[in-house]
C-alpha cells in the first residue's frame, strides 16, 4: 500500500463527492490501486473549476480520508470510482509549499523550483513520512501547535508576494509523531477536528440564530452539529455540518427543525414553541459560509429531512 494525494476542484471536473467517492480515468488506476486500503490527502488546485481562465483555488491540502475500494464507473468506459471512508477536514488548509520546503518532495526540482509536470498529475503517491508531515500541519490547532483564528492566506496574494513572506509552521520529519495517524480514526480526535473546521467555516456564528457568543474564557459557545448523524453513516465533513447554538443543536438533532435545499428553515408543525421559532434570524434562512465547498451539501440536507425531521 502507498499513501496518495488526490486532486479535486471546488467545482469538480469529474463526479467527485470527496466524502464518499473520487472519480478518475484509467490514467491514474495504478496510482489509486497502490493506495487502496490506505490513507490519502485531498488537494485543491489553483483553478477551482475546469475553466482555464479562473483562479482562486486554495492551492492547498485540505482533508484526509481512506480509500476502501475501487469500482468501475458503469456509465463511463475507462473511468473508476475510489470509494472513500473516514473523511476528515484539516483545521486549516496547508499550502503545498512553505518557503523553500515542499511537503511533497516530488514537486521540487533540483534547482528549487516547482516541477510543474509532477504538479499536473491529479493523483500522486507519496511516502508515509510526507503524509505524516501534511497531517501534522493540517491538524496543528488540534495538536495545540497553532491558533485556529489565524486566517488562511489567500492563494492569489500568496502568489503575488511569494510563499516565503507568509510561512506556515515547518515540520521536520523527526518531529512528526506517528501517533497522529492512529488518532485520525479515533472519535475524540475526529470530534475536535470536526468542531474546529465547522467553527472556522462559520466564524463561530450560529447558522440559525446569527448569534456569536463567547464564554468568560473567550471560548466560542457555538457547537458543531452533523446534518446526517455519524450514527447514520454521516461523514465528518464541513458540508455535513452546521454551527449551532446549544438549544438549536438539540432541536436539529431531534428533528424539530430542518433545512431545505435553498437553505430556508423548516419547522415541525406543533412541536416547536413560538418562542423558540422567534430565535431564528429574521429571514428564516440558514446563514452559510461564503465558500461554496463549505456550505451544506444537498445530499446531507435531504437525508436529514427524510430520515430525521419530524415535519
N, C-alpha and C positions, 0 to 999 in steps of 0.2 A: 504494500500500500504506500501511497505518497500523498502528502498534503498538496493543495492546489489553490490557485487564485482564479475565481470565476468573475468575468466582467459582465456587468448588466447595467443598462441605462435607466434613467428616470422614466423615459418612455421607451420600453424595450423594443428592439428590432424583431426579436423572436417572442414566442409565447411564454415568457418568464412570469412566474409568481414566486419570487425568491424564498418566501417562507415555505413553499411546498414543492416547487419544481424549477428546473433550469433547462431551457430548450436550446439545443445546439445541433449543428450539422456534423456529418460524419468526419469532417476535417479534424475535429477535436475528440473523436471517440477514444483514441488510445490514451490521451491525457486524462480524460474523465474516468476511464476504466481503471487507470492507475490509482485514482483517488476513491474508488468505490469502497464504502465502509469506513472511510477516513474523514478527517475534518478539512474544511475549505474556508477561505476568506472571500467575501464579496468585495469587488472593487467597482466604483463608479467612475467612468472616464470623463474627459473634458467635455465631450459632446453629450448632452443629456438625451439626445434622440438620434434618429438616423439622418436628420437634416445636417448636411455638412457645413451649413452657414451658421449654425447655432453653437454657442459655447455656454459655459456656466455650470457644468457638472462638477461634482466635488473634487475630482481627481484624487480620490482617497479611498482607503479601505473603510468599510462601514459596518460590517457584521461578520459573524462566523456561523457555520452550520455544518451538518454532516450529510454526506451522500449515502443513502441506504441502498439504492438500486438504480439500474439504468434500463429503460424500456423504449422500444421504437415508437415513433410518432405514427399512429395509424393513418393519419390523413396527409402526411408529407413524406415522400420517399427520401431515404438517406438523412433523416433527421431523428433525433432522440430526445428523451427527457431524462435528466438526472433527478431522481426523487429525493426530496430534502426533508430532514428532521432536525430537531434541536436548534432551530434558527435563534440567534441572539444578537441584537444590535450592540455595537460598541457604545460606550457612554460619550464618546466623541469620535469624529472621523479622523483617520490617520493618513496624512499626506504620504504619497509613495516615497518622498524624499525629504530628509531632514538635514539641511545644509549639504554637506558632501556625503552624507550617509544614505544609502539606498536600502530599504527594508528587503527588497529582492535584489540579490547580488547580480542576477542575470540581466537586470535592466541598466547596469552600469558598464560603460565601455572602459577600456584600459586608460584612456585619456581623461576619464572622469565625467564625460558627457553621457547623456541618456541614449541607450540603444533603442532607437525608435522601431526597428524591426521586431525586437523582442516585445516591446511595449504594445505593438499592434496585434499580438496574439491574444485572443479573448480568454483562452484557458492556458494557465502556466503552472506547471508543477514546481513546488518549492520544497526544500528540506525542512525537517522538523524545527531546526533552530530558528529559521527565518519566520516560520509560522508563529513560534513562541514569542518572538520579539514583537510581531504585529499585534498579537493577542495582548501582551503586557501593555503596549502603548494604547490600544483601544479601550482597555479597562483600567486605565491609570487612576481614574476617580474612584472606582470601586475598590481598588487596591490601596487607596489612600495616598496616591502619588500626584494627584492633580486636582485643581479646583474646578468643579463642574461648571461654575459660572463663567469661566474663561471662554470667550466666543470662538467659534470655529472660523478660521481665516477664510476669506473669500478667494476662490481659486483664481479669478481674474486679477485680483490685487496681488496675489502671490506671484503670478506670472510676471507682473509688471516690476515688482520690487526685488524678486529673487527669493528663493526659499531660505537662503542663509539669513535674511533680515527678519524672518519670523519663525524661528526654530521651534519645533516641538521638543519634548523631552527625549534625548537619545537613550538607547538601551544597548549595553554591551551584552554579548551572548552569555558570558558567565554570570551576569546579574539576573537573568531571567529564571524565574522559579518554575520548574516543570509542573509543580502542583497546580498552577493556574489552569492548565489544560484539564486536569481531572475535576476542577471546580466548575467548569462550564456546564457539566451535566447535573450539578447539584442544585436543588431547588432554592436554598438560601441565597446562593450567589446569583442565580438567574433572577430571583425576585429583586435583588438590589440593582442589578444591571437594567432590568426592565423598568424599574421605578425611575432610575436616573435618566434613561433615554426618554421616557414619557414626560417627566418634569422639564427636561431641557426643551423638547419639541413644543410644549405648551407654555413655556415660560412661567411655570409654577402657577398657572391660572386655571381655575375650574372651567371646563368646556361648556358647562350647562349654565352656571350662575354668573360667570365672568369675575368671580371673586379671586383675589390673590392675597392669601393670608399667610403670615409667618408667626411662629410662636416666639416666646421671650428669648429663646436661644438663637433666633434667626433661621430656624429650620422651617421649610415650607410645609404647610398643613395639607396641601393637596395630595391626593392619593392616586396611584396608578391602577386603573381598572382594566381587566381584559374584556373585550367585547364578546368573542367566543371564548368561553371559560377554558382554562387549562385542563380541567377535568373532562371536558368535551373534546379534547384534542386541539384546542386553540394554541397558536404559537405565541412566543414572547417577542412579538414584533410591534413596532410603533404603530403600524397600520391596523393592528388588532388591539389597540389600547386607547384609553381616554384618561385625561387628567380630571379627576372629580373630587369635590369636597366630600367629607365623610358621609353625610346624610344622603347626598345624591348617589354616591357609590353604593350604599346599601339598597336604595330603591332600584338602581340599574341592575344590580346582581339578582334581585328578586323579581325582575320583570315588570316592575310598576311603571317604568318609563323605558323608552327605546328611541331609536333614531332611524329616519327614513333615508333613502339613498341621496336625497338632496340636502341632507343634514337638518331637516326640520324635526322638532321634537314630537314624540308620540307619548301620550299618557293613557294608562289603563283606566278606562271609564269606571268610576265609582270606587276605585281603590286608592286614589291619591287625594288627600285633603286639599282644598283650595289654597290653604296657607302654604303648603309645600309647593304647589304649582306656581305660586307667585314668586318663588325663589329663582325661577328660570329667568334668563335675560329677556328683555322686552320683546326681542324679535322671535323668541322661542325657536331659535336655530342654534345648532352646535357651533361653538367657536373653534375653528380648526387651524392647524399650522399653515403658514404661508407656502411651504414646500408641498407640492402635490404628493410626493412619495412618503410624506409623514402623516397624511390625512387618513381617516378610517377607510378601509377598503370595503367596497360594496358587498363582497362575498361574506365578510365577517358581520357586517351590519344585517344582512339578510338572515344569517344564521341566528342572530340574537332575536330578530323579530319573529322568526318562525318557531324557534325552539325554547326561547326564554321568556319573551314578552307575553304578558297576560291580557293584552288589549283585545 
